[in-house]
Amino acid sequence: MTSPEREPHIAEEPTGAPVEPSVGEEPTAGQPRRSGLRNPERAVRGLGAGTLSLEALVLLLAIQPIRVVGGDLGGAAIGAVVALAVAAVVLAGMMRRPWAWNAGTVLQGLLLLGGLLHWSLLGLGIIFALVWAYALHVRRVILG
């Protein structure tokens, strides 16, 4: 009785179907690396959109405490914060576009520049720049 030649690096179930590598296991030479997500692109878009939506909400909610505690947040500075929040919401809705990730990075830089208007905007800029950097890292790991 002869058996057909099989590649030694691919495990098979008793039915003959190849077995997917488990979660912590590295894929073998002939198999693509899988993230385990049904739709990785959609998951990554959701991460980016969620990050930008949260940023917009925090920016809008931060206006009044900054005015009360920090003092000098004039009309132009409030307008800049509202413009950044609106831009974040618009970008969150456009995450399907490939350029939206780069625009989100520019938005983080603009928020960091908002630190020239008030020191607390610099703090928010640093926090959200770190969160955005993590989202970009997750995007790179999942999508390759």
C-alpha positions in Angstrom: 0.0 0.0 0.0 1.6 3.2 -1.1 0.6 6.6 0.2 0.6 9.8 -1.8 3.6 12.0 -1.1 2.7 14.8 1.3 4.6 17.9 2.4 6.0 17.3 5.9 5.4 20.9 7.1 1.6 21.0 6.6 -0.5 19.1 9.2 -3.7 17.4 8.2 -6.8 16.4 10.0 -8.0 12.8 9.6 -10.2 13.9 6.8 -7.2 15.1 4.8 -8.0 18.8 5.2 -5.0 21.1 6.1 -5.0 22.4 9.7 -4.7 26.1 10.2 -1.9 27.1 12.6 -3.1 28.0 16.1 -3.2 31.6 17.4 0.3 31.7 18.9 1.9 29.5 16.3 3.9 30.9 13.4 2.8 30.0 9.9 5.0 27.6 8.0 6.8 28.3 4.8 3.9 27.9 2.3 1.1 29.4 4.3 0.2 33.1 4.4 0.2 34.8 7.8 -3.5 35.2 9.0 -4.7 37.7 11.5 -7.7 35.6 12.6 -10.1 38.4 11.6 -12.9 37.8 9.1 -12.3 41.2 7.4 -9.0 42.7 8.5 -9.3 45.8 6.4 -12.7 46.6 8.0 -11.3 46.0 11.5 -8.4 48.4 10.9 -10.7 51.0 9.4 -12.9 50.7 12.5 -9.9 51.2 14.7 -8.9 54.4 12.9 -12.4 55.7 12.8 -13.0 55.0 16.5 -9.7 56.7 17.4 -10.6 59.8 15.5 -14.2 59.9 16.8 -12.9 59.6 20.4 -10.4 62.4 19.7 -13.2 64.7 18.3 -15.4 64.0 21.4 -12.6 64.7 23.8 -11.6 67.9 22.0 -15.2 69.2 22.1 -15.6 68.3 25.8 -12.3 69.8 26.7 -13.3 73.4 25.6 -15.2 74.4 28.7 -12.7 73.0 31.4 -9.8 74.6 29.5 -11.7 78.0 29.6 -12.6 77.6 33.3 -9.2 76.3 34.6 -6.7 77.6 32.1 -8.0 81.0 31.5 -6.8 82.4 28.2 -8.6 80.4 25.5 -10.0 83.0 23.2 -12.5 82.8 20.3 -9.8 82.0 17.7 -8.5 79.1 19.9 -12.0 77.7 20.5 -12.6 77.9 16.7 -9.3 76.0 16.1 -10.3 73.3 18.5 -13.8 73.0 16.9 -12.2 72.9 13.5 -9.9 70.1 14.6 -12.8 68.2 16.0 -14.9 68.6 12.8 -11.8 67.5 10.8 -11.5 64.4 13.0 -15.2 63.5 12.4 -14.9 64.0 8.7 -11.7 61.8 8.5 -13.4 59.1 10.7 -16.1 58.9 8.0 -13.5 58.7 5.2 -11.3 55.9 6.5 -12.0 53.8 3.4 -9.8 56.2 1.4 -6.1 55.3 1.5 -5.1 58.9 2.1 -7.2 59.2 5.2 -4.5 57.6 7.3 -2.0 60.2 6.2 -4.5 63.0 6.8 -5.1 61.6 10.3 -1.4 61.8 11.0 -1.4 65.4 9.8 -4.3 66.1 12.1 -2.3 64.8 15.1 0.5 67.2 14.1 -2.0 70.1 14.0 -3.3 69.2 17.4 0.3 69.3 18.7 0.7 72.7 17.2 -2.4 73.7 19.1 -0.2 73.6 22.1 0.9 77.1 21.0 -2.6 78.2 21.8 -2.9 76.5 25.1 -0.7 74.1 27.0 -3.5 71.6 27.6 -3.9 71.2 23.8 -0.3 70.1 23.7 -1.1 67.5 26.4 -4.1 66.2 24.4 -1.9 66.3 21.3 0.7 64.1 22.8 -1.8 61.6 24.1 -3.7 61.3 20.8 -0.4 61.2 18.8 0.6 58.2 20.9 -2.8 56.6 20.4 -2.7 57.3 16.7 0.9 55.8 16.5 -0.4 52.7 18.1 -3.3 52.5 15.6 -0.8 52.8 12.8 1.3 50.1 14.3 -1.8 47.8 14.6 -2.7 48.6 11.0 0.8 47.7 9.8 0.9 44.4 11.8 -2.6 43.3 10.6 -2.4 44.3 7.0 1.3 43.8 6.5 
